[in-house]
């Protein structure tokens, strides 16, 4: 099993800050509070966190595997 660590940060944004009211992947409107992210490999836009996971695993598997192998032997931070 490989677990992928995303940088943990919370930055409250309004839809005006982000510039969108809907998920770039599933096209559903964002709720009052949502965890969102974007793709590290393309400019698809802002997505629900779960939608981004599906998108990256389906569309960018080769890039993801390459990124994983390049970071494999790097030491973890104290909080990891």
Helices and strands as residue ranges (DSSP letters): H 15-18, E 36-37, E 47-48, H 49-59, H 61-71
